[in-house]
Amino acid sequence: MDDVAVGPLDLAARVDDALAVQALAFGLGDEEIAVRRHIVLRHLGCTGARALGATTPAGRLIGFVYGMPNDRSHWWSTVVEPYLRSQGLDHWLDDSFVITELHVHPAYQHRGVGRALITRITDEAEEPRSILSAIDIESPARGLYRSLGYQDIARRVLFPSAPMPYAVMGAQLPLKRP
């Protein structure tokens, strides 16, 4: 990670760069990118929303994370709340910092960039815990989250228009370190 710097990101100004990274990391097409662009810009207007970026010495954005204090009235919370409530875990929606997106360019994955982004943004959170959702498969991302202390708090969560189920994961803050 010596050639990558992690720091504050003006996500509104670099939304297209960030979405290009997300498209590569997540396999998104142009139509999905356009939808997500609108969502990202809307999220940035939420109280407490903030972003970090990972950049090369030349200033190329190769990773980003953004999140905000969770709000039960936001769309994501309204989708996951019934799944959490059925497990008696809907209190995780309160006093939590939600990781909305975390993506790293495939050429820079497995180098500690994602870990640096998520630990730094959650270290700055005032909330006592963090929540996120990830595709409900055993993946490197889920392995990273588990190594940081995230645990599954709901599985097989279905988001409208998502082709695969998701898991909701939660962790006490600060996140675990290796």
C-alpha positions as a Markdown table, in Angstrom:
| # | Residue | x | y | z |
|---|---|---|---|---|
| 1 | Met | 0.0 | 0.0 | 0.0 |
| 2 | Asp | 3.1 | 2.3 | -0.1 |
| 3 | Asp | 2.0 | 3.7 | -3.4 |
| 4 | Val | -1.6 | 4.5 | -2.2 |
| 5 | Ala | -2.7 | 7.4 | 0.0 |
| 6 | Val | -6.0 | 7.3 | 1.9 |
| 7 | Gly | -7.6 | 10.6 | 2.8 |
| 8 | Pro | -10.7 | 12.7 | 2.6 |
| 9 | Leu | -12.6 | 12.6 | -0.7 |
| 10 | Asp | -14.9 | 15.2 | -2.3 |
| 11 | Leu | -17.1 | 12.5 | -3.6 |
| 12 | Ala | -19.5 | 14.9 | -5.3 |
| 13 | Ala | -16.6 | 16.3 | -7.4 |
| 14 | Arg | -15.2 | 12.8 | -8.1 |
| 15 | Val | -18.4 | 10.8 | -8.3 |
| 16 | Asp | -17.7 | 9.7 | -11.9 |
| 17 | Asp | -14.2 | 8.5 | -10.9 |
| 18 | Ala | -15.6 | 6.6 | -7.9 |
| 19 | Leu | -18.4 | 5.0 | -10.0 |
| 20 | Ala | -15.8 | 3.9 | -12.6 |
| 21 | Val | -14.0 | 2.0 | -9.8 |
| 22 | Gln | -17.3 | 0.6 | -8.6 |
| 23 | Ala | -18.2 | -0.5 | -12.1 |
| 24 | Leu | -14.9 | -2.5 | -12.4 |
| 25 | Ala | -15.1 | -3.9 | -8.9 |
| 26 | Phe | -18.8 | -4.8 | -9.0 |
| 27 | Gly | -19.3 | -5.4 | -12.7 |
| 28 | Leu | -21.8 | -2.7 | -13.4 |
| 29 | Gly | -23.1 | -1.5 | -16.7 |
| 30 | Asp | -23.7 | 2.1 | -17.9 |
| 31 | Glu | -27.4 | 2.0 | -16.9 |
| 32 | Glu | -26.7 | 0.9 | -13.4 |
| 33 | Ile | -24.0 | 3.5 | -13.0 |
| 34 | Ala | -26.4 | 6.3 | -14.0 |
| 35 | Val | -28.8 | 5.1 | -11.3 |
| 36 | Arg | -26.1 | 4.8 | -8.7 |
| 37 | Arg | -24.7 | 8.3 | -9.6 |
| 38 | His | -28.1 | 9.8 | -8.6 |
| 39 | Ile | -28.2 | 7.8 | -5.3 |
| 40 | Val | -24.6 | 8.8 | -4.3 |
| 41 | Leu | -25.3 | 12.5 | -4.9 |
| 42 | Arg | -28.5 | 12.2 | -2.9 |
| 43 | His | -26.7 | 10.4 | 0.0 |
| 44 | Leu | -24.1 | 13.1 | 0.2 |
| 45 | Gly | -26.8 | 15.6 | 1.3 |
| 46 | Cys | -27.5 | 13.5 | 4.4 |
| 47 | Thr | -26.4 | 14.7 | 7.8 |
| 48 | Gly | -23.0 | 13.2 | 8.7 |
| 49 | Ala | -22.3 | 11.7 | 5.3 |
| 50 | Arg | -18.6 | 11.5 | 4.5 |
| 51 | Ala | -16.2 | 9.8 | 2.1 |
| 52 | Leu | -12.6 | 8.7 | 1.9 |
| 53 | Gly | -10.6 | 7.9 | -1.2 |
| 54 | Ala | -7.5 | 5.9 | -2.0 |
| 55 | Thr | -5.4 | 7.6 | -4.6 |
| 56 | Thr | -2.1 | 6.9 | -6.4 |
| 57 | Pro | 0.7 | 9.5 | -6.3 |
| 58 | Ala | -0.6 | 10.8 | -9.7 |
| 59 | Gly | -4.0 | 11.4 | -8.1 |
| 60 | Arg | -5.9 | 8.5 | -9.7 |
| 61 | Leu | -8.7 | 7.3 | -7.5 |
| 62 | Ile | -8.4 | 3.5 | -7.0 |
| 63 | Gly | -10.8 | 3.0 | -4.1 |
| 64 | Phe | -13.4 | 4.8 | -2.0 |
| 65 | Val | -15.7 | 4.4 | 0.9 |
| 66 | Tyr | -18.6 | 6.5 | 2.0 |
| 67 | Gly | -21.2 | 6.2 | 4.8 |
| 68 | Met | -23.3 | 8.1 | 7.3 |
| 69 | Pro | -25.1 | 7.7 | 10.6 |
| 70 | Asn | -27.9 | 5.3 | 9.9 |
| 71 | Asp | -31.5 | 6.7 | 9.7 |
| 72 | Arg | -34.4 | 4.3 | 9.9 |
| 73 | Ser | -36.3 | 6.4 | 7.4 |
| 74 | His | -33.8 | 5.8 | 4.6 |
| 75 | Trp | -34.6 | 3.3 | 1.9 |
| 76 | Trp | -31.9 | 0.8 | 2.9 |
| 77 | Ser | -33.1 | 0.7 | 6.5 |
| 78 | Thr | -36.7 | 0.2 | 5.5 |
| 79 | Val | -35.7 | -2.9 | 3.5 |
| 80 | Val | -33.5 | -4.5 | 6.1 |
| 81 | Glu | -35.5 | -3.6 | 9.2 |
| 82 | Pro | -38.0 | -6.5 | 8.8 |
| 83 | Tyr | -35.2 | -9.0 | 8.5 |
| 84 | Leu | -33.4 | -7.7 | 11.6 |
| 85 | Arg | -36.7 | -7.4 | 13.5 |
| 86 | Ser | -37.4 | -11.1 | 12.9 |
| 87 | Gln | -34.1 | -11.9 | 14.6 |
| 88 | Gly | -34.7 | -9.4 | 17.4 |
| 89 | Leu | -31.8 | -7.3 | 16.1 |
| 90 | Asp | -33.5 | -4.2 | 14.7 |
| 91 | His | -31.8 | -2.1 | 17.5 |
| 92 | Trp | -28.7 | -2.3 | 15.2 |
| 93 | Leu | -30.4 | 0.3 | 13.0 |
| 94 | Asp | -30.0 | 2.8 | 15.9 |
| 95 | Asp | -26.7 | 4.5 | 16.8 |
| 96 | Ser | -24.9 | 2.9 | 13.9 |
| 97 | Phe | -22.7 | 4.2 | 11.2 |
| 98 | Val | -23.6 | 2.6 | 7.9 |
| 99 | Ile | -21.0 | 1.8 | 5.3 |
| 100 | Thr | -22.9 | 2.6 | 2.2 |
| 101 | Glu | -20.3 | 1.7 | -0.4 |
| 102 | Leu | -16.7 | 0.4 | -0.3 |
| 103 | His | -15.0 | -0.5 | -3.6 |
| 104 | Val | -11.4 | -1.0 | -4.6 |
| 105 | His | -10.1 | -1.2 | -8.2 |
| 106 | Pro | -9.4 | -4.9 | -9.0 |
| 107 | Ala | -5.7 | -4.2 | -9.7 |
| 108 | Tyr | -5.4 | -2.9 | -6.1 |
| 109 | Gln | -7.4 | -5.5 | -4.2 |
| 110 | His | -5.8 | -7.7 | -1.6 |
| 111 | Arg | -3.3 | -5.0 | -0.7 |
| 112 | Gly | -4.9 | -3.5 | 2.4 |
| 113 | Val | -6.6 | -0.6 | 0.6 |
| 114 | Gly | -10.2 | -1.7 | 1.6 |
| 115 | Arg | -9.1 | -2.4 | 5.2 |
| 116 | Ala | -7.5 | 1.1 | 5.4 |
| 117 | Leu | -10.6 | 2.8 | 4.0 |
| 118 | Ile | -13.1 | 1.1 | 6.2 |
| 119 | Thr | -11.1 | 1.3 | 9.4 |
| 120 | Arg | -10.3 | 5.0 | 8.9 |
| 121 | Ile | -13.9 | 6.0 | 8.2 |
| 122 | Thr | -15.3 | 4.1 | 11.1 |
| 123 | Asp | -12.5 | 5.4 | 13.5 |
| 124 | Glu | -14.0 | 8.8 | 12.8 |
| 125 | Ala | -17.6 | 7.7 | 13.6 |
| 126 | Glu | -19.3 | 8.9 | 16.7 |
| 127 | Glu | -21.6 | 5.9 | 16.8 |
| 128 | Pro | -20.7 | 2.9 | 18.9 |
| 129 | Arg | -21.2 | 0.4 | 16.0 |
| 130 | Ser | -21.2 | 0.0 | 12.3 |
| 131 | Ile | -23.5 | -1.8 | 9.8 |
| 132 | Leu | -23.3 | -2.7 | 6.2 |
| 133 | Ser | -24.7 | -5.1 | 3.6 |
| 134 | Ala | -22.8 | -7.4 | 1.3 |
| 135 | Ile | -23.8 | -10.0 | -1.2 |
| 136 | Asp | -24.6 | -13.2 | 0.8 |
| 137 | Ile | -21.8 | -15.4 | -0.6 |
| 138 | Glu | -18.4 | -16.3 | 0.8 |
| 139 | Ser | -16.3 | -13.6 | -0.8 |
| 140 | Pro | -13.1 | -11.8 | -0.1 |
| 141 | Ala | -15.2 | -8.8 | 1.0 |
| 142 | Arg | -17.1 | -10.8 | 3.5 |
| 143 | Gly | -13.8 | -12.3 | 4.8 |
| 144 | Leu | -12.4 | -8.7 | 5.2 |
| 145 | Tyr | -15.5 | -7.6 | 7.1 |
| 146 | Arg | -15.3 | -10.7 | 9.4 |
| 147 | Ser | -11.6 | -10.0 | 10.1 |
| 148 | Leu | -12.6 | -6.5 | 11.3 |
| 149 | Gly | -15.3 | -7.9 | 13.7 |
| 150 | Tyr | -18.4 | -7.7 | 11.5 |
| 151 | Gln | -20.8 | -10.5 | 12.1 |
| 152 | Asp | -23.9 | -11.6 | 10.1 |
| 153 | Ile | -27.0 | -10.1 | 11.8 |
| 154 | Ala | -29.4 | -11.0 | 8.9 |
| 155 | Arg | -29.0 | -13.3 | 5.9 |
| 156 | Arg | -30.8 | -13.8 | 2.6 |
| 157 | Val | -32.0 | -10.1 | 2.6 |
| 158 | Leu | -33.7 | -9.4 | -0.7 |
| 159 | Phe | -33.3 | -5.9 | -2.2 |
| 160 | Pro | -35.7 | -4.9 | -5.0 |
| 161 | Ser | -34.0 | -5.4 | -8.4 |
| 162 | Ala | -30.9 | -7.0 | -6.8 |
| 163 | Pro | -30.3 | -10.4 | -8.5 |
| 164 | Met | -28.7 | -12.0 | -5.4 |
| 165 | Pro | -29.5 | -12.0 | -1.7 |
| 166 | Tyr | -27.5 | -9.9 | 0.7 |
| 167 | Ala | -26.3 | -10.3 | 4.3 |
| 168 | Val | -26.5 | -7.5 | 6.8 |
| 169 | Met | -23.4 | -7.4 | 9.0 |
| 170 | Gly | -22.7 | -5.4 | 12.2 |
| 171 | Ala | -19.6 | -4.7 | 14.3 |
| 172 | Gln | -18.9 | -2.8 | 17.5 |
| 173 | Leu | -16.5 | 0.1 | 17.0 |
| 174 | Pro | -13.6 | 0.5 | 16.9 |
| 175 | Leu | -13.1 | -2.3 | 14.4 |
| 176 | Lys | -10.7 | -5.1 | 15.2 |
| 177 | Arg | -7.1 | -4.8 | 14.0 |
| 178 | Pro | -4.9 | -7.7 | 13.0 |
